[in-house]
């Protein structure tokens, strides 16, 4: 593995982490979209950099081949790779702005509403009453960016759904920020592992004896 490739790949991981922070701080969908595109570009460039850095050595080439196979089989990484391709080469969005919502009553709960009114602006009000002495669950979902299925039209065509698993584990959330965090963690570990395959030139030891000229 070439040292210069590892150093460049680590820089791209840092860029991906910076874009991830931009996702967390984004105040609207426009700023989110910019940060998400930056994240996809930086994160996915790590793979091509390490692949090129590994090709001149059999040991590192074999190591990267195993990692490449793992990435192709992982739903989260496959999705992010295809999302980058779709964002870079396609015209369809890879994320949408989901409006806010609220729900009253979880499955199995009884709900009693009264005095329901809708004003001219479309705002709804209602009185929520307890049933059996217990108020129902109220869930509020603010507006948020939502990942969508992406389409690969270059190699036969295939749809890639937002991931639900990563490294064999079920994801607690399929929203962009948690997925970005998992990707940055994976890439950080990948570059650290690549660094262990760097081949340094052998050291030359010179034994020089002092000669006295008289």
N, C-alpha and C positions, 0 to 999 in steps of 0.2 A: 504494500500500500504506500502510495506516495504521500509524503508529509504535507506537501503543498495542497493536495486534495483534501486532506483532513482539516487543515486550517481554513480552507475556503468553505468547506461544508459546515464547519462550526460557526463561521460568520453568517451563513444563511439560516442556521438554527436561531441565532440571535435576532436576525431580522424577523423570522417567524414569531418569536416570542414578543418582539416589539409590536408587531401587527396584532397579536393576540391581546396585548394590553389596550390597543386601539379599539378592539371589539368591546372590551369591558367598559371603556369610557365613552363609547359612541352614544350620542344623545338623540340621534334620529336614524332613519333607515339609510339615508344618503351616506352618512359617515360610516355606518356599519358596512355598507357595500364596498366602500373604498378599502377599509381595513380587511375585509374578507378576501378581496381580490389580492391584496398584498400578501396576506397569509398564505393563500393557496400557491402563489408563485414562489415565495421563499421556501415554503416547506417542501414542495415537490422537487425543487432544484437540488436538494440534498442528495436524492437518489442518483441522479445522472452524474453528479460530481464524484460521488464515491465509486460508482461503476467505472468511470474513466480512470480514477486513481488506482483501482484494483487490477486493471487488465494486464499490466506488465509483469505480474508475479503470480505464479500458480497457486500459492497458498492463499493469498488475499483474494484472488479471483474465485477460488472455490468457496471461500467464506461468503463473499458477496452473492454468489449464486444461490447459496442456501437462504440468505436474507431476502433476496428477490422473490424466491418461491414463497416464503412466509408472507411477504407483503401482498402478493397476488391472491393469497387465500384469506387475508384478513379483511372483513367487511368494512371497517373504518378506513383503513388505508386505501383500499380499492376505490371507495367512494370519493375520498379526497383527491386521488389522482384523476379520476374521471371528471370530478367537478372542476378541477383546474383546466383540463382539456376542453370541457364544454364552455367554460368562462373565457378561455383564451381564443378558441377557434369557432365557437358557435355564437348564436344571437339570442338564444333563450336564456332567461335568468336562472341562476343556480340557487337563489334564495328569494323569498317573497316577504312582504310585510303583512303579518297576520294581525287583524284587528283585535282589540280587547274583547273580553266576554266575561260573563258571570253565570254561575249555576247555583241554584238553590235546591238542596236535598241530594244527598248521596244515594247510591243504589240501596234500596230496602228501607229508606226513611220515608215517613209520612210528612206531607207538607200541606199547610192550610194558609191560603192567601185570601185577602179581602181588600176591598177599596182599591182595586186596580185601575189606574188612570194613565192615559198617554196624552201629553200636552202637544202643542203645535210644533215644538222642536223635536218631537219624537222621543222625549224622555219619559220613561215608565216609572211609576211609583206604586208601591203596594205595601200593605201591612202583612207581616209574617207572624203567624201565631204558633205557639208551641202545641205539640200534639203529644199527649201523655206526659206533659210537664217537661218536655225536651225540645229545644229549638233545633231546627234542621241545620245541616252543614251548609255554609255559604262559601263558595270558591270564586275568587276573582282572578282573572288572567289579564294582565295589562297587555297592551300592544307589544308585539315582539317580532324579531326576524325569524323566519321559519325556512329550514332547508327543504328542497324539493328534489324529486327524482331527476337524474340527469341522463342524457342519452348519448351513447357513443355511436356515431354514424360512420366511423372510419373503417371499422373492421367487422362488417356484417351487421352492425346495429344491435345494441343491447341497452336496456334500461338498468340503472343503478339506483336503488332506493337509499334514502338516508339510513345510516347504519344503526343496528341495535346491539351489536356485539363488537368486542375488541380483545384480541389475544385470548379468545375463548370465554370471556366474561361478558355478562349482560350489562349494557350501558344503563346507568340510572336515568340518563336524559339524552335525547337525540338532538338537543339544541346546539347551536354553533359554538358557544364558548366552552362548555365541557368537552366537546369533541376536539376543539383546538388545543386545549390543555393536554389531553391524552396524546395528541399527535406530537406536540413539542416534547413531552416526556419520552416518547418512543424515539424520536430523532436524536435527542440528547444522548440516550443510551447507545443508539446506533453509532454515532460519531465517536463516542468514548471507546466502543468496542473496535471500531476501525483503527483507532490510534494504536491499539495493541499490535496491529499488523504492519506498522511502519517498519521498513527495512533501512537501518542506518548503515552507512559504509563502514567496512572494518577499520579498526584502529591500527595504525602502523607504529610499532615501538622501535625506536632507534637506540642502540647501545653505543654511545660515543665515549671512547677512552681519551684521557688527556695525554697529549704527546708533548714532550719537552724537546725543543730544538736547541742544541748547543752549538 
